Amino acid sequence: MITGVDTVIMDDGFQQWGIKKDLDIVAIGAANPLATAILLPRGILRQPLSSLKNADVFVLTKTT
């Protein structure tokens, strides 16, 4: 158990359902948003688009 820590930021924590989370943040690349909506290994998505309903916040990346 970690003590003295009140915030942990995880990469790929969205798909870890067994972890208690207060906030789910999804980063979406603006240059190629959701690409072709095909899951790995053929596409870039790690989960189906329907999983986005579980997100609390969306952040657009690579906007310039």
MMTF fields as JSON, N, C-alpha, C and O atoms, coordinates in Angstrom:
{
  "mmtfVersion": "1.0.0",
  "mmtfProducer": "UNKNOWN",
  "numBonds": 255,
  "numAtoms": 256,
  "numGroups": 64,
  "numChains": 1,
  "numModels": 1,
  "chainsPerModel": [1],
  "groupsPerChain": [64],
  "chainIdList": ["A"],
  "bondAtomList": [4, 2, 8, 6, 12, 10, 16, 14, 20, 18, 24, 22, 28, 26, 32, 30, 36, 34, 40, 38, 44, 42, 48, 46, 52, 50, 56, 54, 60, 58, 64, 62, 68, 66, 72, 70, 76, 74, 80, 78, 84, 82, 88, 86, 92, 90, 96, 94, 100, 98, 104, 102, 108, 106, 112, 110, 116, 114, 120, 118, 124, 122, 128, 126, 132, 130, 136, 134, 140, 138, 144, 142, 148, 146, 152, 150, 156, 154, 160, 158, 164, 162, 168, 166, 172, 170, 176, 174, 180, 178, 184, 182, 188, 186, 192, 190, 196, 194, 200, 198, 204, 202, 208, 206, 212, 210, 216, 214, 220, 218, 224, 222, 228, 226, 232, 230, 236, 234, 240, 238, 244, 242, 248, 246, 252, 250],
  "bondOrderList": [1, 1, 1, 1, 1, 1, 1, 1, 1, 1, 1, 1, 1, 1, 1, 1, 1, 1, 1, 1, 1, 1, 1, 1, 1, 1, 1, 1, 1, 1, 1, 1, 1, 1, 1, 1, 1, 1, 1, 1, 1, 1, 1, 1, 1, 1, 1, 1, 1, 1, 1, 1, 1, 1, 1, 1, 1, 1, 1, 1, 1, 1, 1],
  "groupList": [{"groupName": "MET", "atomNameList": ["N", "CA", "C", "O"], "elementList": ["N", "C", "C", "O"], "formalChargeList": [0, 0, 0, 0], "bondAtomList": [1, 0, 2, 1, 3, 2], "bondOrderList": [1, 1, 2], "singleLetterCode": "M", "chemCompType": "L-PEPTIDE LINKING"}, {"groupName": "ILE", "atomNameList": ["N", "CA", "C", "O"], "elementList": ["N", "C", "C", "O"], "formalChargeList": [0, 0, 0, 0], "bondAtomList": [1, 0, 2, 1, 3, 2], "bondOrderList": [1, 1, 2], "singleLetterCode": "I", "chemCompType": "L-PEPTIDE LINKING"}, {"groupName": "THR", "atomNameList": ["N", "CA", "C", "O"], "elementList": ["N", "C", "C", "O"], "formalChargeList": [0, 0, 0, 0], "bondAtomList": [1, 0, 2, 1, 3, 2], "bondOrderList": [1, 1, 2], "singleLetterCode": "T", "chemCompType": "L-PEPTIDE LINKING"}, {"groupName": "GLY", "atomNameList": ["N", "CA", "C", "O"], "elementList": ["N", "C", "C", "O"], "formalChargeList": [0, 0, 0, 0], "bondAtomList": [1, 0, 2, 1, 3, 2], "bondOrderList": [1, 1, 2], "singleLetterCode": "G", "chemCompType": "PEPTIDE LINKING"}, {"groupName": "VAL", "atomNameList": ["N", "CA", "C", "O"], "elementList": ["N", "C", "C", "O"], "formalChargeList": [0, 0, 0, 0], "bondAtomList": [1, 0, 2, 1, 3, 2], "bondOrderList": [1, 1, 2], "singleLetterCode": "V", "chemCompType": "L-PEPTIDE LINKING"}, {"groupName": "ASP", "atomNameList": ["N", "CA", "C", "O"], "elementList": ["N", "C", "C", "O"], "formalChargeList": [0, 0, 0, 0], "bondAtomList": [1, 0, 2, 1, 3, 2], "bondOrderList": [1, 1, 2], "singleLetterCode": "D", "chemCompType": "L-PEPTIDE LINKING"}, {"groupName": "PHE", "atomNameList": ["N", "CA", "C", "O"], "elementList": ["N", "C", "C", "O"], "formalChargeList": [0, 0, 0, 0], "bondAtomList": [1, 0, 2, 1, 3, 2], "bondOrderList": [1, 1, 2], "singleLetterCode": "F", "chemCompType": "L-PEPTIDE LINKING"}, {"groupName": "GLN", "atomNameList": ["N", "CA", "C", "O"], "elementList": ["N", "C", "C", "O"], "formalChargeList": [0, 0, 0, 0], "bondAtomList": [1, 0, 2, 1, 3, 2], "bondOrderList": [1, 1, 2], "singleLetterCode": "Q", "chemCompType": "L-PEPTIDE LINKING"}, {"groupName": "TRP", "atomNameList": ["N", "CA", "C", "O"], "elementList": ["N", "C", "C", "O"], "formalChargeList": [0, 0, 0, 0], "bondAtomList": [1, 0, 2, 1, 3, 2], "bondOrderList": [1, 1, 2], "singleLetterCode": "W", "chemCompType": "L-PEPTIDE LINKING"}, {"groupName": "LYS", "atomNameList": ["N", "CA", "C", "O"], "elementList": ["N", "C", "C", "O"], "formalChargeList": [0, 0, 0, 0], "bondAtomList": [1, 0, 2, 1, 3, 2], "bondOrderList": [1, 1, 2], "singleLetterCode": "K", "chemCompType": "L-PEPTIDE LINKING"}, {"groupName": "LEU", "atomNameList": ["N", "CA", "C", "O"], "elementList": ["N", "C", "C", "O"], "formalChargeList": [0, 0, 0, 0], "bondAtomList": [1, 0, 2, 1, 3, 2], "bondOrderList": [1, 1, 2], "singleLetterCode": "L", "chemCompType": "L-PEPTIDE LINKING"}, {"groupName": "ALA", "atomNameList": ["N", "CA", "C", "O"], "elementList": ["N", "C", "C", "O"], "formalChargeList": [0, 0, 0, 0], "bondAtomList": [1, 0, 2, 1, 3, 2], "bondOrderList": [1, 1, 2], "singleLetterCode": "A", "chemCompType": "L-PEPTIDE LINKING"}, {"groupName": "ASN", "atomNameList": ["N", "CA", "C", "O"], "elementList": ["N", "C", "C", "O"], "formalChargeList": [0, 0, 0, 0], "bondAtomList": [1, 0, 2, 1, 3, 2], "bondOrderList": [1, 1, 2], "singleLetterCode": "N", "chemCompType": "L-PEPTIDE LINKING"}, {"groupName": "PRO", "atomNameList": ["N", "CA", "C", "O"], "elementList": ["N", "C", "C", "O"], "formalChargeList": [0, 0, 0, 0], "bondAtomList": [1, 0, 2, 1, 3, 2], "bondOrderList": [1, 1, 2], "singleLetterCode": "P", "chemCompType": "L-PEPTIDE LINKING"}, {"groupName": "ARG", "atomNameList": ["N", "CA", "C", "O"], "elementList": ["N", "C", "C", "O"], "formalChargeList": [0, 0, 0, 0], "bondAtomList": [1, 0, 2, 1, 3, 2], "bondOrderList": [1, 1, 2], "singleLetterCode": "R", "chemCompType": "L-PEPTIDE LINKING"}, {"groupName": "SER", "atomNameList": ["N", "CA", "C", "O"], "elementList": ["N", "C", "C", "O"], "formalChargeList": [0, 0, 0, 0], "bondAtomList": [1, 0, 2, 1, 3, 2], "bondOrderList": [1, 1, 2], "singleLetterCode": "S", "chemCompType": "L-PEPTIDE LINKING"}],
  "groupTypeList": [0, 1, 2, 3, 4, 5, 2, 4, 1, 0, 5, 5, 3, 6, 7, 7, 8, 3, 1, 9, 9, 5, 10, 5, 1, 4, 11, 1, 3, 11, 11, 12, 13, 10, 11, 2, 11, 1, 10, 10, 13, 14, 3, 1, 10, 14, 7, 13, 10, 15, 15, 10, 9, 12, 11, 5, 4, 6, 4, 10, 2, 9, 2, 2],
  "groupIdList": [1, 2, 3, 4, 5, 6, 7, 8, 9, 10, 11, 12, 13, 14, 15, 16, 17, 18, 19, 20, 21, 22, 23, 24, 25, 26, 27, 28, 29, 30, 31, 32, 33, 34, 35, 36, 37, 38, 39, 40, 41, 42, 43, 44, 45, 46, 47, 48, 49, 50, 51, 52, 53, 54, 55, 56, 57, 58, 59, 60, 61, 62, 63, 64],
  "secStructList": [7, 7, 7, 1, 7, 7, 7, 7, 7, 7, 6, 6, 4, 4, 4, 7, 6, 6, 1, 7, 7, 1, 7, 7, 3, 3, 3, 3, 3, 6, 6, 1, 6, 6, 6, 6, 7, 7, 5, 6, 6, 6, 1, 1, 5, 1, 1, 7, 4, 4, 4, 4, 4, 4, 7, 1, 3, 3, 3, 3, 3, 7, 7, 7],
  "xCoordList": [0.837, 0.0, 0.882, 1.893, 0.502, 1.234, 0.688, -0.525, 1.563, 1.125, 1.714, 2.772, 1.021, 1.49, 1.238, 1.743, 0.48, 0.182, -1.323, -2.088, -1.755, -3.194, -3.617, -4.812, -2.646, -2.978, -1.994, -0.78, -2.533, -1.722, -2.31, -3.516, -1.47, -1.904, -1.343, -0.137, -2.237, -1.837, -2.074, -3.068, -1.162, -1.367, -2.052, -1.621, -3.082, -3.852, -4.677, -5.101, -4.919, -5.748, -7.22, -7.983, -7.631, -9.032, -9.549, -10.696, -8.693, -9.141, -8.923, -9.216, -8.421, -8.218, -9.425, -9.462, -10.392, -11.647, -11.503, -12.322, -10.498, -10.334, -9.723, -9.639, -9.296, -8.673, -9.733, -10.486, -9.796, -10.737, -10.213, -9.086, -11.041, -10.649, -11.702, -12.897, -11.237, -12.147, -12.471, -13.5, -11.601, -11.758, -11.141, -9.992, -11.897, -11.396, -11.216, -12.176, -9.976, -9.644, -9.237, -8.422, -9.798, -9.447, -8.815, -9.4, -7.621, -6.928, -7.223, -7.098, -7.611, -7.947, -7.095, -7.104, -6.36, -5.526, -6.378, -7.129, -6.272, -7.107, -6.787, -7.663, -5.543, -5.14, -5.808, -6.044, -6.112, -6.709, -7.679, -7.454, -8.754, -9.631, -10.302, -11.085, -9.978, -10.561, -10.282, -10.812, -9.458, -8.988, -10.127, -11.127, -9.976, -10.992, -11.909, -12.739, -11.765, -12.584, -12.388, -13.303, -11.186, -10.856, -9.944, -9.005, -10.236, -9.461, -8.098, -7.904, -7.158, -5.864, -6.087, -7.062, -5.305, -4.041, -4.155, -3.162, -5.336, -5.48, -5.597, -5.13, -6.208, -6.399, -5.642, -4.754, -6.013, -5.308, -6.088, -5.547, -7.337, -8.158, -7.894, -7.739, -7.847, -7.641, -8.954, -9.007, -10.014, -11.354, -12.352, -12.045, -13.542, -14.546, -15.016, -14.935, -15.499, -15.969, -17.057, -17.198, -17.817, -18.88, -18.321, -19.049, -17.051, -16.423, -16.251, -16.064, -16.313, -16.128, -17.23, -17.055, -18.35, -19.425, -19.001, -19.633, -17.951, -17.451, -16.466, -16.062, -16.074, -15.095, -15.756, -16.93, -14.971, -15.434, -14.985, -15.68, -13.809, -13.209, -12.559, -11.958, -12.684, -11.983, -10.999, -11.343, -9.769, -8.744, -8.28, -7.89, -8.321, -7.79, -6.305, -5.863, -5.525, -4.081, -3.677, -4.459, -2.462, -1.902, -2.832, -3.182, -3.219, -4.17, -3.5, -4.194, -2.178, -1.5, -0.712, -0.08],
  "yCoordList": [-1.182, 0.0, 1.246, 1.298, 2.234, 3.5, 4.448, 4.633, 5.042, 6.007, 7.372, 7.474, 8.414, 9.767, 10.282, 11.346, 9.568, 9.968, 10.14, 9.267, 11.264, 11.453, 11.457, 11.442, 11.477, 11.486, 10.613, 10.704, 9.775, 8.962, 9.13, 8.967, 9.453, 9.574, 8.374, 8.124, 7.634, 6.407, 6.505, 7.073, 5.955, 5.755, 4.4, 3.42, 4.335, 3.104, 2.667, 1.512, 3.537, 3.19, 3.072, 2.445, 3.664, 3.644, 2.217, 1.922, 1.344, -0.027, -0.951, -2.144, -0.433, -1.224, -1.06, -0.14, -1.928, -1.799, -2.11, -1.65, -2.868, -3.262, -2.188, -2.363, -1.081, 0.002, 1.044, 1.471, 1.454, 2.505, 3.837, 4.238, 4.508, 5.777, 6.833, 6.543, 8.057, 9.174, 9.895, 10.563, 9.764, 10.508, 9.708, 9.277, 9.51, 8.848, 9.894, 10.544, 10.055, 11.035, 10.281, 9.361, 10.664, 10.057, 11.126, 12.188, 10.846, 11.753, 11.315, 10.138, 12.267, 11.988, 12.888, 14.108, 12.293, 13.059, 13.804, 13.184, 15.121, 15.949, 15.733, 15.885, 15.382, 15.206, 13.999, 13.988, 12.988, 11.763, 11.206, 10.121, 11.943, 11.535, 10.182, 10.011, 9.26, 7.921, 7.137, 6.042, 7.691, 7.01, 6.264, 6.869, 4.985, 4.208, 3.447, 2.655, 3.682, 3.013, 1.501, 0.74, 1.081, -0.348, -0.635, 0.112, -1.725, -2.109, -2.693, -3.18, -2.63, -3.285, -4.761, -5.295, -5.449, -5.018, -4.353, -3.83, -4.359, -3.748, -2.238, -1.549, -1.709, -0.27, 0.286, -0.365, 1.518, 2.159, 2.13, 2.495, 1.707, 1.744, 0.536, -0.589, 0.797, -0.279, -0.807, -1.908, -0.03, -0.433, 0.071, 0.999, -0.524, -0.039, 1.371, 1.787, 2.091, 3.464, 3.534, 4.558, 2.482, 2.479, 2.655, 3.076, 2.342, 2.506, 3.97, 4.285, 4.868, 6.294, 6.847, 7.897, 6.158, 6.632, 6.582, 7.216, 5.845, 5.74, 6.841, 6.941, 7.665, 8.729, 9.913, 10.211, 10.581, 11.798, 13.043, 14.059, 12.956, 14.119, 13.656, 12.583, 14.476, 14.24, 15.392, 16.56, 15.039, 16.038, 15.854, 14.754, 16.93, 16.868, 17.148, 18.133, 16.265, 16.444, 16.749, 16.558, 17.218, 17.504, 18.433, 18.146, 19.526, 20.439, 21.467, 22.205, 21.531, 22.507, 21.825, 22.49],
  "zCoordList": [0.0, 0.0, 0.0, 0.701, -0.778, -0.862, 0.201, 0.302, 0.986, 1.994, 1.673, 1.052, 2.1, 1.873, 0.468, 0.11, -0.33, -1.7, -1.832, -1.419, -2.406, -2.581, -4.042, -4.334, -4.98, -6.4, -7.173, -6.986, -8.035, -8.934, -10.323, -10.513, -11.292, -12.687, -13.438, -13.424, -14.094, -14.776, -16.277, -16.731, -17.018, -18.442, -18.592, -17.984, -19.372, -19.609, -18.407, -18.355, -17.449, -16.307, -16.662, -15.926, -17.776, -18.188, -18.341, -18.008, -18.845, -19.079, -17.89, -17.978, -16.796, -15.582, -14.664, -13.847, -14.789, -14.061, -12.582, -11.786, -12.186, -10.799, -9.915, -8.699, -10.505, -9.748, -9.412, -10.288, -8.146, -7.754, -8.289, -7.998, -9.068, -9.674, -9.376, -9.31, -9.198, -8.986, -10.288, -10.392, -11.274, -12.523, -13.66, -13.567, -14.729, -15.933, -17.019, -17.433, -17.48, -18.513, -19.769, -19.706, -20.905, -22.187, -23.066, -23.275, -23.581, -24.503, -25.936, -26.274, -26.764, -28.163, -29.04, -28.877, -29.97, -30.897, -31.908, -32.659, -31.938, -32.816, -34.293, -35.145, -34.6, -35.994, -36.637, -37.845, -35.839, -36.36, -35.314, -34.779, -35.022, -33.925, -34.169, -35.103, -33.324, -33.326, -34.593, -34.783, -35.453, -36.666, -37.358, -37.746, -37.506, -38.228, -37.288, -37.734, -35.99, -34.964, -34.978, -34.662, -35.348, -35.356, -34.166, -33.892, -33.47, -32.295, -32.679, -33.792, -31.725, -31.896, -32.169, -31.64, -32.919, -33.486, -34.849, -35.356, -35.455, -36.785, -36.724, -37.632, -35.677, -35.55, -34.359, -33.808, -33.966, -32.862, -31.553, -30.51, -31.587, -30.383, -29.485, -29.959, -28.174, -27.206, -26.668, -26.119, -26.822, -26.401, -27.436, -28.184, -27.493, -28.452, -28.101, -26.945, -29.084, -28.872, -27.81, -27.143, -27.644, -26.633, -25.217, -24.319, -25.009, -23.694, -23.316, -22.141, -24.292, -24.004, -23.105, -22.486, -23.027, -22.145, -20.68, -19.835, -20.371, -19.001, -18.635, -17.476, -19.592, -19.339, -18.645, -18.864, -17.803, -17.143, -17.892, -17.901, -18.523, -19.19, -20.488, -20.543, -21.538, -22.793, -23.009, -22.831, -23.395, -23.666, -25.099, -25.491, -25.888, -27.261, -27.224, -26.632, -27.868, -27.93, -29.374, -30.305, -29.539, -30.875, -31.664, -32.809, -31.054, -31.697, -32.606, -33.305, -32.611, -33.484, -34.552, -35.372]
}
